[in-house]
Every structure is written in C-alpha cells, then in structure tokens.
Amino acid sequence: MAKRAHGRFVLALEGAGVVALFILMVVVFVDVVGRNLFNRPLPWGTELLEVVLAVLIFALYPVLALRSSHITVDLIPLPRALRAPQRALAGLVGATLFGVIAFCTARQAIRSAGYGDASPLLQIPTAYVLWGMCALSVVSAFAFLAAVPRKVPAQGTAVD
C-alpha cells in the first residue's frame, strides 16, 4: 500500500513537471510569435514563466533525488571502497541543502504573506508560490535521505 502511494506521488510530481514544461513551451511560443510577427508580446508572459519554471524545477527535483538521477561529477577519483560512503555523504549534503532552501523559502513566504505581495499583472500571491517551493524542498530533502540507504551497500557487496 505504501509503495503504491509512493508511486502515485512520484507520478503526480512527474505529471506536474510535464504540465509545467508544456505550459512553458506554449507561452514562450505564443510570446515569440506575438513579439516577432505582431510586435505584441504577452504582457504577463514573463510573470507566468517565472512561476511555471519554479513549479517545473521544484516538482521534478524530488524525483531526481529519489532516483539518484541528477547530474553528478566525480572530480576526485576515489578507490572503489570509498565510492559508496562518498555517495551517501553527497545524499546527506543534498538533504541538508534542501533543508536550508526550505527554511529560507518558508521565512520568505511568511514575509511575503505579511506584506500581501502578489505578482504585478496576474496578482498571483507570492506567498503561495514560496510555500509550494518550501514544501517541495522538504520533499526533496526527504528524497535525498530515502536514497542514501541504496547508496550504502550491504556487508560484502560492491556499489559501482
């Protein structure tokens, strides 16, 4: 049951990312065509793209962290025996960083709500966007932590 809910949650995040990417493509296309052919860009296009890009990034990063499919670069070659602890440490660092991002966005959301901030043209309350970013940052932090046990091999096995 928990695995099914986990799968649905990941599927929902992927779906949100797909929808956000599609909206991003359509808005950019309409904005470019309007700007180049009719000299009339979408006045609210940039504002919407900022929100959609935040949704795209923060919805998909938990999936990438959970699957350990984000981009990694090994700058220092390590012996095979140290690769698993290195990956586990990287997962813990990722969880910590997303925890800091969650804290900072929560603090900013509280300030934004207090001021009643909203986007200039569409009047999207920025506190809602920031709270969404905060919640998905927490999910990303937990995804990094959930991926750590897969990076540390059982006794006597090797991780490549």
C-alpha positions as semicolon CSV with decimal commas, in nm:
position;residue;x (nm);y (nm);z (nm)
1;M;0,000;0,000;0,000
2;A;0,277;0,244;0,093
3;K;0,466;0,156;-0,224
4;R;0,156;0,227;-0,433
5;A;0,109;0,567;-0,265
6;H;0,478;0,639;-0,317
7;G;0,443;0,554;-0,686
8;R;0,136;0,774;-0,721
9;F;0,314;1,063;-0,552
10;V;0,612;1,031;-0,786
11;L;0,373;1,005;-1,081
12;A;0,193;1,320;-0,964
13;L;0,522;1,509;-0,938
14;E;0,623;1,391;-1,285
15;G;0,281;1,491;-1,418
16;A;0,315;1,837;-1,265
17;G;0,656;1,869;-1,429
18;V;0,521;1,761;-1,767
19;V;0,229;2,006;-1,747
20;A;0,464;2,285;-1,638
21;L;0,701;2,212;-1,927
22;F;0,412;2,211;-2,174
23;I;0,280;2,544;-2,041
24;L;0,632;2,685;-2,059
25;M;0,666;2,580;-2,424
26;V;0,324;2,717;-2,525
27;V;0,371;3,051;-2,350
28;V;0,719;3,100;-2,496
29;F;0,593;3,007;-2,844
30;V;0,297;3,246;-2,826
31;D;0,516;3,521;-2,681
32;V;0,783;3,485;-2,952
33;V;0,527;3,469;-3,234
34;G;0,340;3,766;-3,092
35;R;0,658;3,965;-3,049
36;N;0,811;3,889;-3,388
37;L;0,502;3,883;-3,614
38;F;0,266;4,128;-3,447
39;N;0,501;4,335;-3,231
40;R;0,273;4,241;-2,937
41;P;0,440;4,019;-2,675
42;L;0,237;3,868;-2,394
43;P;0,244;4,133;-2,123
44;W;0,212;3,870;-1,849
45;G;0,426;3,604;-2,020
46;T;0,743;3,659;-1,820
47;E;0,550;3,664;-1,494
48;L;0,377;3,334;-1,571
49;L;0,702;3,176;-1,688
50;E;0,869;3,258;-1,356
51;V;0,600;3,070;-1,164
52;V;0,586;2,780;-1,409
53;L;0,964;2,743;-1,402
54;A;0,956;2,726;-1,021
55;V;0,691;2,453;-1,044
56;L;0,896;2,264;-1,303
57;I;1,217;2,271;-1,100
58;F;1,075;2,207;-0,756
59;A;0,832;1,936;-0,874
60;L;1,094;1,733;-1,057
61;Y;1,389;1,763;-0,821
62;P;1,241;1,524;-0,560
63;V;1,203;1,262;-0,834
64;L;1,562;1,312;-0,948
65;A;1,688;1,294;-0,590
66;L;1,488;0,981;-0,510
67;R;1,618;0,803;-0,819
68;S;1,968;0,948;-0,782
69;S;1,944;1,055;-1,144
70;H;2,064;1,411;-1,103
71;I;2,389;1,508;-1,269
72;T;2,699;1,413;-1,072
73;V;3,061;1,479;-1,148
74;D;3,344;1,292;-0,980
75;L;3,624;1,547;-0,963
76;I;3,847;1,338;-0,740
77;P;3,895;0,972;-0,832
78;L;3,842;0,752;-0,528
79;P;3,904;0,385;-0,469
80;R;3,602;0,160;-0,508
81;A;3,578;0,113;-0,130
82;L;3,519;0,487;-0,077
83;R;3,260;0,541;-0,353
84;A;2,959;0,428;-0,151
85;P;3,042;0,646;0,152
86;Q;3,107;0,936;-0,087
87;R;2,763;0,892;-0,246
88;A;2,599;0,860;0,094
89;L;2,770;1,179;0,210
90;A;2,656;1,352;-0,109
91;G;2,298;1,245;-0,031
92;L;2,324;1,383;0,321
93;V;2,468;1,709;0,189
94;G;2,184;1,731;-0,065
95;A;1,926;1,674;0,209
96;T;2,089;1,942;0,424
97;L;2,097;2,193;0,139
98;F;1,733;2,136;0,052
99;G;1,651;2,172;0,422
100;V;1,820;2,513;0,415
101;I;1,630;2,604;0,097
102;A;1,304;2,500;0,267
103;F;1,386;2,713;0,572
104;C;1,473;3,018;0,362
105;T;1,167;2,991;0,138
106;A;0,941;2,944;0,442
107;R;1,088;3,255;0,602
108;Q;1,039;3,447;0,277
109;A;0,682;3,315;0,239
110;I;0,595;3,442;0,586
111;R;0,734;3,785;0,498
112;S;0,555;3,784;0,164
113;A;0,224;3,691;0,324
114;G;0,272;3,965;0,583
115;Y;0,326;4,225;0,313
116;G;0,049;4,087;0,091
117;D;0,290;4,057;-0,203
118;A;0,149;3,949;-0,537
119;S;0,279;3,943;-0,892
120;P;0,219;4,274;-1,072
121;L;-0,009;4,172;-1,359
122;L;-0,159;3,834;-1,271
123;Q;-0,184;3,912;-0,899
124;I;-0,055;3,566;-0,802
125;P;0,019;3,577;-0,428
126;T;0,393;3,517;-0,400
127;A;0,346;3,355;-0,058
128;Y;0,160;3,065;-0,224
129;V;0,442;3,010;-0,470
130;L;0,702;3,029;-0,193
131;W;0,509;2,786;0,031
132;G;0,489;2,543;-0,261
133;M;0,863;2,576;-0,314
134;C;0,918;2,520;0,058
135;A;0,702;2,207;0,067
136;L;0,870;2,059;-0,239
137;S;1,212;2,142;-0,093
138;V;1,119;1,940;0,215
139;V;1,011;1,655;-0,014
140;S;1,345;1,682;-0,195
141;A;1,535;1,666;0,134
142;F;1,346;1,352;0,235
143;A;1,403;1,206;-0,114
144;F;1,777;1,253;-0,070
145;L;1,758;1,080;0,268
146;A;1,548;0,797;0,126
147;A;1,806;0,741;-0,148
148;V;2,101;0,719;0,096
149;P;2,043;0,353;0,201
150;R;2,057;0,246;-0,163
151;K;2,396;0,412;-0,193
152;V;2,546;0,225;0,103
153;P;2,594;-0,141;0,012
154;A;2,518;-0,431;0,240
155;Q;2,814;-0,601;0,404
156;G;3,032;-0,771;0,144
157;T;2,869;-0,621;-0,168
158;A;3,014;-0,359;-0,400
159;V;2,847;-0,049;-0,538
160;D;2,972;0,082;-0,870
